[in-house]
């Protein structure tokens, strides 16, 4: 099985190498020219913000969360994913969770020289609530500036993890904000200023000389937007100091560069639709699948060794419940399938009441790595006696089809809301959003977590939603999803560049790498 999979993956990756190799990377001066105050970084083309650098339209937020750099935020996430302060000097929540009072610094100016006050903060949040099509702000009723250094958030519903939202919303100037033009010419108070944006090619950031915090070590940051093969060519030509890459290129070597690997919670996993009368509708089958998968084999054979086993959507984060972890146990998986009545047939496929154990596994056609993981998953299930076919689909139909068929997804965010979005029932539907599943006890724990007035205490409730000793979404519970791997984020880094310590990366291989680019340096 592994030999066949290896050949399949090799063919997929070779195809990836051939497409787009004619691309000519934009020639840009790098530190190799002697400029030790600058850095050039190649990111994927999807990292370029379509709507520009406006927090109201997704900059810093959305699926691929990162620090907005150009704007300041009230809070930040620390390297251990706890909460720290940026503009905020104090954050207090009321007992009922319906009011958040935030004190802010009084020494901050926008790059046009105007002071940043609580009025700008309130304006930003009220604007984002009204305009954002990326983030959900329904939990916020409105923001109010009490005085120049105090903003009060009036919540429509308790939301204990509000500090994680405050960590990604960049503050814009009320006096100079025009939604039609701000994204192209943002005025902020962050570490960097947008100096130049050549759409479809590059963004150039320059250090903000009036920044209130520690002055950035790197004064100029150039971001090139490139397909992966073009980014690799840029590294080979010495035209980028840092460039994103993947396991496709991990066995290559480039003179003057090393391959850096950063851990992520950028996970891959399958939903297992909980539909009565279907194969995955049986909890014993779902449990068998979860322990019958060799995750390390996937990491070694598909990811080239660059990944970690995934057991939940939030591995290693403060709200992760270690009860999610399981050991690879194919014998135990076989016993569970036997217990469920799925007996092995002479053809190596299990059956029950004359029905074959069969699944059609979906993968997005745009992602060769997910396709390879899907093929590996299918082969491993085949060894358990579950016959699988695989099918590539576009995202235009994937969401609908995942309501009845397993689909390989990518998730992982710096907020517990990822758990809520995947497992909590939605509205009057009586089922979760992305795959049929419902557990009232799990819902209750997450509702209690959001209503909690203490962020640290809420972590324990999120953990109980995963497993409380008798129910949850882990192996001994309902296991409506099976998580496979967390994909390491790989980068080519020029020798001599000191990339500062990275916090665990979320889903999305893009702007997260430069969250702390102001702390990078050259030796």
N, C-alpha and C positions, 0 to 999 in steps of 0.2 A: 504493500500500500504506500509506504513512504517513498519508494523509488518512483512509482507512478506519479505521486504528488509532486516530487521534486522536478520531474520533467515537465509537468503541467505548469508549475510556477515559473520555471526557466523560460518556457515559451512565452508566457504572459509578460515577463519582465523584459525579454528581448524585444517584444513588440513595443513596449513602452520606451525603450532606448532608441528605437528607430524613428518613432514619430516625433517630429519637431526638431530633429537634429540639425536642420538647416537654419535654425534661429540664430541670429547674431546678437550676442549680449551687448547692451549699451556700454561703450567704453567710458569709464568713470575713474578719476584719480583715486587712489587708495593710499593707505598708510605706507605702502611699499615705496611711494614717491618721497617719503621722508616726513609726511605730515602726521605727527603722533597725537594730534588733537581731534582726529576724525576717524570715522569708521564707515565702511560700505557693507550693507547687509542685503542679501538676496532673499526675498520671500516669494511665496506663490502668488499667482495672478489673482486668486480669490481673496487675498489679503487686502487688496486695494479697496478702500471704502467707496462704494458706488455713490452714496449720497454725500460724500465728503466728510469733513471732520467736525460734524455737528452731533453732540450727544443726544439731541432730540430725535435723530434719525439713525441711531445705531452705532456711532463712533464710541468704541470702548465697551460696547454691550453686545447683546445678541447671542448667537450660538457660540461665537469665539470671543470670550470675555478677556479683556486686558486693561491695563492702566492707560488712560487717554493721553498722557505725556504733555500735550499742549495745554490742557486744562488741569486745574487742581480738583481734587475730590475731598469730600468731608472726611472719609475714613480710607484706610488701605487694608489689604490682607497681608499679614506677615508671612515669613517663609514657612511657618507651621500652620498657615491658614486660619490663625486666630486674627482678631481685629486690632488694628493700630490706628493712629490718628494722622491726618494730613492737615486740612484746614481746621478740623475740629480740635477743641481743647477739652471738651467735656460732652458726654452723651448720656442722657438720662431718659428712661422710659417710665411712664406712669404705671401704677399697679394694674390697671385694666388694659394696658397695652395700646390704648387709643391715642396717646400723646407721646411724642418724642421731642425732647428739648435739647437742642444742640448749641453749644457755645463755640464761636469760631475766633480765629486769630484776628488781631486788629492791625497787622503790619503787612497786609498783602495788597498788591496793586496789579491791575491788568497791564498788559503790555502797551496800552495806549496811555498809561500814567494815571488812570482813574482808580480809586480805591475799590477793593472788593468788600462788599458788606453783606449782611444777612438778607438785604433786599434782593441782591443778585442770586443768592441761594434759593430764596423762595420763588423768584421769577423762573429760575431754571427748572425747578421741580414741577411747578405748575404748567410750564411749557411742555416739558417732557411727558407729563401725564396726558396732556391734551393732544400731543402730536405724535408720540412714539408709536411706531408700528412694529417695533422690535421687542421691547420689553413690556411686561404686564405691570401697570401701575394702578390697577383697580383697587388695591389695598389702601392707597392714599386718597384721602378726601381733598385736602389742600395743604399748602405750606404757607406759613405766615411769618413775616419778619417782625419781631417784637421790638427790637432796637437794632443798632448797627452790628452788634456781635451776637445776637440771639435769634435763632430761627426755631419755630415750633412746627412740627409735622402733625397734622390732625389726620388720624387714620380712619378709614371707613370700616376697617376690621383689624383686629390685632395681628401683628406681623413681627414676631420676635427676631427674625433674621434680617430686619431692615438695615442693620449695619453693613451687611454684604451688598445690598443694593446701593447704599451710599458710597461704597468703594469703587463703583464703576461709572457714576454719573458725574461727568465733568461740568464745572460751573461756568456759565456763560455770562457776559455783561448785559444787564438789562438795558443800559443806555446805548448799546451798539449792536444789538441783535436784530438781524433781519433774516427770517427763515429762508428767503430766496437766495441769499448771498453768503451767509455765515459759513456754510460748509466748505466753501472755496477759499475764504479769507478769514479764518477763525482768529478771534482775539481771546486770549486766555491768560492764565497766571501760572501755568505749569513750568516744568523744567526746561521745555523747549518751545521755540517759535517756529511756525510753518513758514519757511523761507521761500520754497518753490514746490510746485506740484505740476509735473508734466504727466498728464493723464495717460494711463496705459503704459507708463515707463518707470517713473521714479518720483519719490518725495524727498525733499531735503529739509532737515530740521536743524536749527541753530540754537545754541544754548541761550536761555533767557538771562540777560545780564542783571536783571532786577529780581531774580528769583529769591524768595524769602528763605529758602532752605539752603542746604549745602550745595555749593556751586558744582554743576556737572563737570566731571573730569574730561569728558569728550565734548568738544565745542560744536562739532558738526556730525550729523548722522544722516547718511544717505540710504534710502530704502529703494532697492530695485525690485520691480515686480516681474517675475520670470516663471516660465514653466520649468519643471524640475530638471529636464535634460539641459536646458539653456543655462540654468544656475550652475550645473556641474561644469559646463564648458567655461563659464565665467571664472570659476575657481581654477580650472586648468590654465586659463589665460592670466591669472593673477589679477582679475578685475573686480573681485569681491573679497572682503576680509572674513565674512561669515556668510554661509549659504545653506539654506535648508536642503535636506536630502532624505533618503529613505533606505531601507534594506537593499533596494535595487543596486545602490552604489557602495554599500558598506564594505564590500570586499576589494574595493579599489584603493589606490594610494596616490596621493598628489604631493609632489615635492613642496615643502614649505607649509603644509597644512596637516592638521590632525583631525580625526573624527571625534566629535564630542557627542555624548549620549546623555539626555536628560530624562529622568523619570516623569511619567505623566499619569493622570487619571483619565486619559484619552482612551476609553475602553471600547471593546468590540464585543457584542453579544447578540444572542437571538431571543426574540420574544417567543414564548410557547403558548399560543392561544388557549385559554381555559374555556373550552367549548364542550359541553357535555355530549358524550357519544363519539368524540373524536379521539385520536391517539393521544394528543397532548392534553386532552381534557382529563386524563387520569393522572392524579398527583403522583402515583407510584412511577409512572413512566417519566414524568418530568424529573423526579428525584433520580431515577436511573440515568437519565441523560446527563444530569449535572455531575454525578460522580464517575460516569463512564467516559469522560472526556479527558484526554491527556493534554493539559494546557502547555506543559513544558515542551512537548513534541511540537506543538504549533509554533511556539516561540522560536525553537531551534530551526525548524524546517521552513516556516513561512516568513518569520521576521528576522532570520539570520542571527538569532540570539538576542536581539534588541527589543526586549519587552519584559513584562512581569505578568504572572498569572492574575487574572481578574476574577473576583468572587462576588462583587457587587458593583453598583454604579458609583461608589464613593470610597474605594479602597484608600487607606492611609489618611483620610481626612478626619477632622476632629469628631465627626458624627458617624463614623464607620463602626459597625458592630462586628468584632472578630468572629462572631458565631457564623458569619457568612462563609468562612473558609472551609473548604472540604479537601480531602485527599483523593487522588486518583485511585479508583477501586473498581476495575472492570468486573471482577467476580461479584462484588456487591451489587453492581448495576444489573448483572445478569440475574441475580437472585430476586431483585425487585421486579424485573420484567416477568420472571416466572410467577412471582406472587400475584402480579396483576393479571395473570392468565394468558400472557403472550408467550406461547411456547415455540421453541425453535423448530422450523420446518426442515425437511431434507435438503431444500435449496439454500439453506443458510438465512432464510428470512422468517422472522417470527410471524405467527398468526394466532387469531383468537376468533372463535365462532365463524370460521371460514373467511375471515377478513385478514389481509396481509398488513403487516406493520410497515406503512409507507408514509413518507413525508416529501413534499416539494419545498425545497429551501430556496429562498429568494436572496439575491444580492444586487446592489446597485451597479449598473453597467459602467458607471464612471470611475469605479475604484477597483483596480486590479488586485490590490492587497486583500480587500474584502472578498473578492472572487476566489482568491487562493485559500483564504481562511474558510470560506464556505465549502470549497472542495475538500479540504482536510476534515472539516466537521462531518461532511457526508460520508467520507471514508471511515471515520471512526465510528459513526453510528452504524454503518454497515457491518462492522466487526461485532457490534452488539446484537445484530439481527434486525436492524431497522433499515429498510431499503430506502435510499434517498435519491431524488433527482435534484438538480440545481438549475436555476433559471435567472438570467439577468433581467432586471426591470428598471425602468426610469422612475424618478421620484414623483412623476406626475400620477403614477398608479400605485407606487409602493405603499403609501400610507393606507390606502383602501384595502389592498390585498393583505396587508399585515393583520387585518382584523380576523383573518381565517387561516393564514399561512405564516410560518416562521420566516422572518427577515433579519438579516444581519445588520445591526445598527452601530452607530458610533455616538457615544455620550461622554459626559464628564465635565463638571463645572465646579466653580469655587463657591457653591451655595447648596444648602440642603434642599432647595426647591427642586433639584434634579430628581430626588426621591419622590417628591410630591407629584411632579409632572408625569412620572412613569407609572406609579402605583396607585395614586389616589383616584377614586371615581370622580367623574366630571359631571357637574350639574345634575340634570334629571335623567342622564343616560343610564345610570346604574352600573357603569363600567369605566375602566381607566381609558385614557385618551388614545394610547398607541397600540394597545392590544387588549382583548377582552379579559378582564380580571376585576374582582371586587372582594374586599374583605373589610367588613365594618369596623373590626378592631384595629386594623392597620390605619384606616381612615381616621379613627378617633385619636390614635396616638399622634398622627401628623397634625390634626386640627389642634390638639392640646399643645403640641410643640410650637405652632404659630401663635397661639394665644398666650404662651408663657411670657411673663414679664422679665425673665432673666435669660440672656442668650446662652450662658453656660449650662443652665438647667435644661434648656431646650434640646441640647445635644443628646441628653439621655433619653428624651422622648423619641427623637429620631432613631436612636439605636433600638428602642423597643418596637418601633414600627417594623424594623428589620427582623427582630426576634425577641420575644419577651419571656421565653421559657415554655410557651405553649402554642403560640401562633406567630405568624409573620411571613416574610417573603423569602426566607432562607431555606436551606436544605430540609430541615425538619418541619418546615412550614409549607407554604403553598408553592414556592419556587416557580413563579410564572415567567421568569426570564432565566436564561443560563448565560453567565458572563464568562468570556473566554480569556482575553488578554488585554493588558494595558500596553499601548504602543509607545515605545520610547521615541522621543523626538530627537532626530539626528541632525547635526550641523557640521559642515566643514568649517574649521576655525584656523585662521592664519597663525603661524607660529609667532609668539611674542604678544599676542592679544590676550589679556586677562579678562575673561568673562566672569562677572560677579556671580555669587551663589544664586542659583535659581530655585524659586519655589516650585513645587510640583506643577507641571503644566496641565491646563485643562484641555478639553477637546479643541482641536484646531491647531494646525502647525503653522502659526503665523506670528502675530504681534507679541505673544507672551514672552518670546525670547528677549524682547527689548524693554520689558517692564522696568528693569533697573539699568538700562544702558548708560545712564548718567554716572554709574559707579564703575563702569569698565575702564580699563587703562592699558597702555602699552608698556612693555618692559624693554 
